[in-house]
Amino acid sequence: MKKRQRNKILKIVARQINSGDFTKLKPVHFRCVSNTISDYIDRKYITEWRPWWYDQIDNWNSMSLADEHKKFFDKCLQEIQEWTGIDMEKYHKYFELNHKEKPKKRRVNRKPRKEKEKPIRKLRNPRVYKIHVNLGGGATEWRSIIAEPAFQYRGYEFFIAHYEGWWCVSDVATGRRIVEHDRYKKAIEIAKERIERNFDKYVAQVERFREEATA
């Protein structure tokens, strides 16, 4: 979508939502707003927040990952509101009324549909791993991903997958991305150097993650 067309749609949506009119938007208008918000947050997360977070590795013991995630998403929503002119609190109410998925009724005597496996690409030793995905607003969930072993270091395992256009190295312990790069070998090299250099801080972060998960 061209920038001029997108900006025109954002103005139309802002006028409706900000007036308290929560009538369901045209599909093309809703897709435009939804994609604009998600693209903005994803770009900021990859290019700004994650590099900043790993620069703070020496301070992880005194920081809360959940709190920092919430600060990041709150800041993004404020910036998006200033940029688009859409009141994010009212947009959230609109979304809850019109687009929140309702629980589907289970059909009786129907065999579950088998999901088709996605083709594995450029992986020599594909396996199923778990990654921790940010859903927004500080919320996260575990998801399965096809990846392969990248390296091991002092009892901790790390894997690599092509995800969201990047080669991403994550750890098995927390499922969080250590580094992403457009080159496979470079991603592993950077991740290994980072873990070796900051191993004690990494272990402390894993322990904190496990404590928060069981709290």
C-alpha positions as CSV (number, residue, x, y, z in Angstrom):
1,M,0.0,0.0,0.0
2,K,1.3,3.4,-0.9
3,K,2.1,5.8,1.9
4,R,-0.4,8.4,0.7
5,Q,-3.2,5.9,0.7
6,R,-2.2,4.5,4.1
7,N,-2.2,8.0,5.7
8,K,-5.6,8.7,4.2
9,I,-7.0,5.5,5.7
10,L,-5.5,6.2,9.1
11,K,-7.2,9.6,9.2
12,I,-10.5,8.1,8.4
13,V,-10.1,5.5,11.1
14,A,-8.9,8.0,13.7
15,R,-12.0,10.2,13.0
16,Q,-14.3,7.3,13.6
17,I,-12.6,5.7,16.6
18,N,-11.9,8.9,18.4
19,S,-15.5,9.9,18.1
20,G,-16.5,6.8,20.0
21,D,-18.0,5.2,16.9
22,F,-17.1,1.5,17.3
23,T,-18.9,0.3,14.2
24,K,-16.9,-2.4,12.4
25,L,-14.4,-0.9,10.0
26,K,-14.1,-1.9,6.4
27,P,-11.8,-4.9,6.1
28,V,-9.3,-3.0,4.1
29,H,-9.2,-0.2,6.7
30,F,-8.8,-2.6,9.6
31,R,-6.0,-4.5,7.8
32,C,-4.2,-1.2,7.2
33,V,-4.4,-0.2,10.9
34,S,-3.5,-3.6,12.2
35,N,-0.5,-4.0,9.9
36,T,0.6,-0.5,10.6
37,I,0.6,-1.1,14.4
38,S,2.2,-4.6,14.2
39,D,4.9,-3.5,11.7
40,Y,5.9,-0.5,13.8
41,I,6.2,-2.6,17.0
42,D,8.1,-5.4,15.3
43,R,10.5,-3.0,13.7
44,K,11.2,-1.1,16.9
45,Y,11.6,-4.4,18.8
46,I,14.1,-5.9,16.5
47,T,16.1,-2.8,15.7
48,E,16.0,-0.9,19.0
49,W,14.7,-2.7,22.0
50,R,16.5,-6.1,21.6
51,P,19.9,-4.6,20.9
52,W,19.4,-2.3,23.9
53,W,18.4,-5.2,26.2
54,Y,21.5,-7.2,25.4
55,D,23.6,-4.1,25.9
56,Q,22.2,-4.1,29.5
57,I,23.4,-7.6,30.2
58,D,25.6,-6.4,33.1
59,N,22.4,-5.0,34.8
60,W,20.1,-8.0,34.2
61,N,20.2,-9.0,37.8
62,S,18.6,-5.8,38.9
63,M,16.1,-5.6,36.0
64,S,12.8,-7.3,35.2
65,L,12.3,-8.6,31.7
66,A,8.5,-8.4,32.1
67,D,8.6,-4.8,33.3
68,E,11.0,-3.7,30.5
69,H,8.7,-5.4,27.9
70,K,5.7,-3.5,29.3
71,K,7.6,-0.2,29.2
72,F,8.5,-0.9,25.6
73,F,5.0,-1.7,24.4
74,D,3.5,1.2,26.3
75,K,6.0,3.6,24.7
76,C,5.3,2.1,21.3
77,L,1.5,2.6,21.7
78,Q,2.1,6.2,22.7
79,E,4.2,6.8,19.7
80,I,1.7,5.1,17.4
81,Q,-1.1,7.3,18.8
82,E,0.9,10.5,18.2
83,W,1.8,9.3,14.7
84,T,-1.6,8.0,13.5
85,G,-3.9,10.2,15.6
86,I,-5.8,7.1,16.7
87,D,-6.7,7.0,20.4
88,M,-5.2,3.6,21.4
89,E,-7.4,3.1,24.4
90,K,-10.5,3.6,22.2
91,Y,-9.0,1.4,19.5
92,H,-8.5,-1.4,22.0
93,K,-12.2,-1.1,23.0
94,Y,-13.1,-1.2,19.3
95,F,-10.9,-4.3,18.8
96,E,-12.4,-6.1,21.8
97,L,-15.9,-5.5,20.5
98,N,-15.3,-6.4,16.8
99,H,-12.3,-8.6,16.3
100,K,-11.5,-10.6,19.5
101,E,-11.7,-14.2,18.7
102,K,-14.6,-16.0,20.3
103,P,-14.2,-19.6,21.5
104,K,-15.2,-22.0,18.8
105,K,-17.8,-24.7,19.6
106,R,-16.4,-28.2,19.4
107,R,-18.1,-30.4,16.8
108,V,-19.0,-33.9,18.0
109,N,-17.9,-37.0,16.1
110,R,-15.5,-35.1,13.9
111,K,-11.9,-36.2,13.4
112,P,-9.3,-33.5,13.9
113,R,-7.9,-32.1,10.8
114,K,-4.2,-33.0,10.3
115,E,-2.1,-29.9,9.9
116,K,0.2,-29.9,6.8
117,E,3.8,-29.7,7.7
118,K,5.6,-26.7,6.3
119,P,8.6,-27.6,4.1
120,I,11.9,-27.4,5.8
121,R,14.3,-25.1,4.0
122,K,18.1,-25.1,4.3
123,L,18.1,-27.0,7.6
124,R,20.4,-30.1,7.7
125,N,19.2,-31.4,11.1
126,P,15.7,-30.0,11.6
127,R,14.0,-30.5,15.0
128,V,11.0,-29.0,16.8
129,Y,12.0,-26.4,19.4
130,K,10.0,-23.9,21.5
131,I,10.4,-20.1,21.3
132,H,9.0,-17.4,23.6
133,V,6.9,-15.0,21.5
134,N,5.9,-11.5,22.6
135,L,2.2,-10.9,22.0
136,G,2.1,-7.2,23.0
137,G,1.4,-5.4,26.3
138,G,4.0,-7.5,28.1
139,A,2.2,-10.8,27.3
140,T,4.1,-13.8,25.9
141,E,3.5,-17.4,24.9
142,W,5.4,-20.5,23.9
143,R,5.2,-21.6,20.2
144,S,6.8,-24.5,18.3
145,I,9.3,-23.8,15.6
146,I,11.3,-25.9,13.2
147,A,15.0,-25.2,13.8
148,E,18.3,-27.0,14.2
149,P,21.1,-27.2,16.8
150,A,23.5,-24.2,16.6
151,F,25.9,-24.9,19.5
152,Q,26.3,-25.9,23.1
153,Y,28.1,-24.1,25.9
154,R,28.7,-25.4,29.4
155,G,25.5,-27.5,29.5
156,Y,23.3,-24.9,27.7
157,E,21.9,-25.6,24.3
158,F,21.2,-23.1,21.5
159,F,19.4,-23.5,18.2
160,I,18.9,-21.5,15.0
161,A,15.9,-21.0,12.8
162,H,14.9,-18.7,9.9
163,Y,12.2,-16.6,11.4
164,E,10.6,-13.3,10.3
165,G,13.2,-12.9,7.6
166,W,16.3,-13.4,9.9
167,W,18.5,-16.2,11.0
168,C,17.7,-16.2,14.7
169,V,19.7,-18.0,17.4
170,S,17.7,-18.8,20.6
171,D,18.4,-20.7,23.8
172,V,16.5,-23.9,24.8
173,A,16.3,-22.8,28.4
174,T,14.1,-19.7,27.8
175,G,13.2,-19.8,24.2
176,R,14.3,-16.2,23.7
177,R,16.3,-14.9,20.8
178,I,20.0,-14.2,21.5
179,V,20.8,-12.6,18.2
180,E,19.4,-12.3,14.7
181,H,21.4,-11.8,11.4
182,D,20.8,-12.1,7.7
183,R,23.6,-14.7,7.5
184,Y,23.4,-18.2,9.1
185,K,27.1,-18.6,10.2
186,K,27.4,-15.0,11.3
187,A,24.3,-15.3,13.6
188,I,25.8,-18.4,15.3
189,E,29.2,-16.7,15.6
190,I,27.8,-13.5,17.2
191,A,25.6,-15.5,19.6
192,K,28.4,-17.8,20.7
193,E,30.7,-14.8,21.4
194,R,28.0,-13.0,23.3
195,I,27.2,-16.0,25.5
196,E,30.8,-16.9,26.2
197,R,31.6,-13.3,27.1
198,N,28.6,-12.8,29.4
199,F,28.0,-16.4,30.6
200,D,27.5,-15.6,34.3
201,K,24.9,-12.9,33.4
202,Y,23.2,-15.2,31.0
203,V,22.8,-17.9,33.7
204,A,21.4,-15.4,36.1
205,Q,18.9,-14.3,33.5
206,V,17.8,-18.0,32.9
207,E,17.4,-18.5,36.7
208,R,15.3,-15.3,36.9
209,F,13.2,-16.4,34.0
210,R,12.5,-19.8,35.6
211,E,11.5,-18.1,38.9
212,E,9.1,-15.7,37.1
213,A,7.6,-18.7,35.2
214,T,6.9,-20.6,38.4
215,A,5.8,-17.6,40.4
